[in-house]
Amino acid sequence: MATQLPLRLRSALALVTGAGSGIGRAVSLRLAREGAAVAACDLDGAAAQETVRLLGGPGSKEGAPGGNHAAFQADVSEAGTPRRLLKQVQACFSRPPSVVVSCAGITRDEFLLHMTEDDWDKVIAVNLKGIFLVTQAAAQALVSSGCHGSIINISSIVGKVGNMGQTNYAASKAGVIGLTQTAARELARHGIRCNSILPGFIATPMTQKVPQKVLDKVTRMIPMGHLGDPQDVADVVTFLASEDSGYITGASVEVTGGLFM
Ligand SMILES: NC(=O)c1ccc[n+]([C@@H]2O[C@H](COP(=O)([O-])OP(=O)(O)OC[C@H]3O[C@@H](n4cnc5c(N)ncnc54)[C@H](O)[C@@H]3O)[C@@H](O)[C@H]2O)c1
């Protein structure tokens, strides 16, 4: 007879940003499978609702629980919005999220010599300021209610090693590592752990925009010989969200198939 493994996140409420696509959707599905209730947030509200539908809940109205889960539309880069989002989530579930996974992110690739200030600002606003605003709002909600938590920010291996055509993206992702380490130092006394994940190249709509020639070249450089699957990142998020990683904070976990080790 197969042994039933215990659900690792049975009493958790998880807020996932960027939940309408790629890694964020895979993370939402995986956390729900481990027993968490999921607040799925995306700039694209319809995509967030579709994620909630995939989670199996009947509800699809924004901000209304579908089974254990609910969808929210929000732009994480907009001042005041993440704080409002946290209030909405708290009102919906009667508690702050104990797991917060920031997956919302964008690219606006261009070589340094030609990059516009607008492309720089937009990527920093979503990828770095957005994570600052969400991390701050979530930490404030947890501290003021005396709850412990696990905050997981999706950075990138590019934040560590750089990448052609991505000065804005690499800077934003390097910033996420420093932000997360500092948050880990400040929030440990409140029982809140903060870690970042550095994915390599993962097959999602974001990498579908990369020319095939470039993807083929990258794939040849990956020791494991293939792009990652969003599920590979979701597995590590689940570990960092659960008490299995109870003594880990301030870490940057690479999920790259060995690329740039
Ligand atoms: N795919 C990869 O190879 C890879 C590698 C390293 C890191 N990452 C990071 O992982 C995260 C998820 O990437 P993905 O590949 O799943 O991309 P994706 O494009 O499939 O999904 C990103 C999601 O973020 C949402 N989003 C964008 N701007 C937003 C905003 N302002 N507010 C709220 N939501 C917003 C989008 O609507 C989309 O649903 C990103 O932070 C990305 O930088 C991806």
The ligand as an SDF file (V2000), in Angstrom:
LIG
                    3D

 44 48  0  0  0  0  0  0  0  0999 V2000
   11.7960   32.0110  -17.2700 N   0  0  0  0  0  0  0  0  0  0  0  0
   13.0680   32.0950  -16.9140 C   0  0  0  0  0  0  0  0  0  0  0  0
   13.9780   31.5600  -17.5430 O   0  0  0  0  0  0  0  0  0  0  0  0
   13.4380   32.8740  -15.6700 C   0  0  0  0  0  0  0  0  0  0  0  0
   14.7670   32.8060  -15.2430 C   0  0  0  0  0  0  0  0  0  0  0  0
   15.1450   33.4980  -14.1230 C   0  0  0  0  0  0  0  0  0  0  0  0
   14.2200   34.2500  -13.4260 C   0  0  0  0  0  0  0  0  0  0  0  0
   12.9480   34.3240  -13.8680 N   0  0  0  0  0  0  0  0  0  0  0  0
   12.0130   35.1490  -13.1110 C   0  0  0  0  0  0  0  0  0  0  0  0
   10.9160   34.3670  -12.6920 O   0  0  0  0  0  0  0  0  0  0  0  0
    9.7720   35.2010  -12.5820 C   0  0  0  0  0  0  0  0  0  0  0  0
    8.6250   34.5850  -13.3780 C   0  0  0  0  0  0  0  0  0  0  0  0
    9.0130   34.5470  -14.7550 O   0  0  0  0  0  0  0  0  0  0  0  0
    8.2690   33.6810  -15.8450 P   0  0  0  0  0  0  0  0  0  0  0  0
    9.3190   33.1110  -16.7010 O   0  0  0  0  0  0  0  0  0  0  0  0
    7.2540   32.8230  -15.2240 O   0  0  0  0  0  0  0  0  0  0  0  0
    7.5850   34.8680  -16.6880 O   0  0  0  0  0  0  0  0  0  0  0  0
    6.1210   35.0320  -17.2950 P   0  0  0  0  0  0  0  0  0  0  0  0
    6.2240   36.1680  -18.2340 O   0  0  0  0  0  0  0  0  0  0  0  0
    5.6010   33.7350  -17.7700 O   0  0  0  0  0  0  0  0  0  0  0  0
    5.2450   35.4590  -16.0190 O   0  0  0  0  0  0  0  0  0  0  0  0
    5.4060   36.6980  -15.3820 C   0  0  0  0  0  0  0  0  0  0  0  0
    4.0640   37.1100  -14.7930 C   0  0  0  0  0  0  0  0  0  0  0  0
    4.2630   38.3410  -14.0960 O   0  0  0  0  0  0  0  0  0  0  0  0
    3.1420   39.1700  -14.3450 C   0  0  0  0  0  0  0  0  0  0  0  0
    3.4900   40.5660  -14.1450 N   0  0  0  0  0  0  0  0  0  0  0  0
    4.2800   41.3450  -14.9400 C   0  0  0  0  0  0  0  0  0  0  0  0
    4.3420   42.5870  -14.4750 N   0  0  0  0  0  0  0  0  0  0  0  0
    3.5910   42.6120  -13.3390 C   0  0  0  0  0  0  0  0  0  0  0  0
    3.2600   43.6390  -12.4170 C   0  0  0  0  0  0  0  0  0  0  0  0
    3.7120   44.8840  -12.5600 N   0  0  0  0  0  0  0  0  0  0  0  0
    2.4580   43.3170  -11.3460 N   0  0  0  0  0  0  0  0  0  0  0  0
    1.9840   42.0620  -11.2030 C   0  0  0  0  0  0  0  0  0  0  0  0
    2.2540   41.0560  -12.0740 N   0  0  0  0  0  0  0  0  0  0  0  0
    3.0490   41.3360  -13.1190 C   0  0  0  0  0  0  0  0  0  0  0  0
    2.7780   38.8830  -15.7940 C   0  0  0  0  0  0  0  0  0  0  0  0
    1.4530   39.2970  -16.1010 O   0  0  0  0  0  0  0  0  0  0  0  0
    2.9930   37.3840  -15.8760 C   0  0  0  0  0  0  0  0  0  0  0  0
    1.8020   36.6820  -15.5680 O   0  0  0  0  0  0  0  0  0  0  0  0
   10.1970   36.5870  -13.0660 C   0  0  0  0  0  0  0  0  0  0  0  0
   10.5460   37.3940  -11.9680 O   0  0  0  0  0  0  0  0  0  0  0  0
   11.4220   36.2930  -13.9030 C   0  0  0  0  0  0  0  0  0  0  0  0
   12.2780   37.3960  -13.9750 O   0  0  0  0  0  0  0  0  0  0  0  0
   12.5230   33.6580  -14.9820 C   0  0  0  0  0  0  0  0  0  0  0  0
  1  2  1  0
  2  3  2  0
  2  4  1  0
  4  5  1  0
  4 44  2  0
  5  6  2  0
  6  7  1  0
  7  8  2  0
  8  9  1  0
  8 44  1  0
  9 10  1  0
  9 42  1  0
 10 11  1  0
 11 12  1  0
 11 40  1  0
 12 13  1  0
 13 14  1  0
 14 15  2  0
 14 16  1  0
 14 17  1  0
 17 18  1  0
 18 19  2  0
 18 20  1  0
 18 21  1  0
 21 22  1  0
 22 23  1  0
 23 24  1  0
 23 38  1  0
 24 25  1  0
 25 26  1  0
 25 36  1  0
 26 27  1  0
 26 35  1  0
 27 28  2  0
 28 29  1  0
 29 30  1  0
 29 35  2  0
 30 31  1  0
 30 32  2  0
 32 33  1  0
 33 34  2  0
 34 35  1  0
 36 37  1  0
 36 38  1  0
 38 39  1  0
 40 41  1  0
 40 42  1  0
 42 43  1  0
M  CHG  2   8   1  16  -1
M  END
$$$$
